[in-house]
């Protein structure tokens, strides 16, 4: 088993060396174009001013807080009117 593994490793490394030596001319010929991108392929990172990013974040935070506030106010109004209806119903029961 050990001899089989040693043979396969030796033969695979020899095969790799053979392929690399055989294609060395092609690799050297095309390597500069693979490493150095052309002007059309170069990309730059688009950055925005920090102030504009902070303003955008503040808008979303403000909108979220307003939504929570309106929902809380709606729940509060619902509780008030619910209590009013229950009180009125109890008042009618007392009168009868």
Secondary structure in CASP SS format (residue, H / E / C, confidence):
PFRMAT SS
TARGET T0000
AUTHOR 0000-0000-0000
METHOD secondary structure of the structure
MODEL  1
X C 1.00
X H 1.00
X H 1.00
X H 1.00
X H 1.00
X H 1.00
X H 1.00
X H 1.00
X H 1.00
X H 1.00
X H 1.00
X H 1.00
X H 1.00
X H 1.00
X H 1.00
X H 1.00
X H 1.00
X H 1.00
X H 1.00
X H 1.00
X H 1.00
X H 1.00
X C 1.00
X H 1.00
X H 1.00
X H 1.00
X H 1.00
X H 1.00
X H 1.00
X H 1.00
X H 1.00
X H 1.00
X H 1.00
X H 1.00
X H 1.00
X C 1.00
X C 1.00
X C 1.00
X C 1.00
X C 1.00
X C 1.00
X C 1.00
X C 1.00
X C 1.00
X C 1.00
X C 1.00
X C 1.00
X C 1.00
X C 1.00
X H 1.00
X H 1.00
X H 1.00
X H 1.00
X H 1.00
X H 1.00
X H 1.00
X H 1.00
X H 1.00
X H 1.00
X H 1.00
X H 1.00
X H 1.00
X H 1.00
X H 1.00
X H 1.00
X H 1.00
X H 1.00
X H 1.00
X H 1.00
X H 1.00
X H 1.00
X H 1.00
X H 1.00
X H 1.00
X H 1.00
X H 1.00
X H 1.00
X H 1.00
X H 1.00
X H 1.00
X H 1.00
X H 1.00
X H 1.00
X H 1.00
X H 1.00
X H 1.00
X H 1.00
X H 1.00
X H 1.00
X H 1.00
X H 1.00
X H 1.00
X H 1.00
X H 1.00
X H 1.00
X C 1.00
END
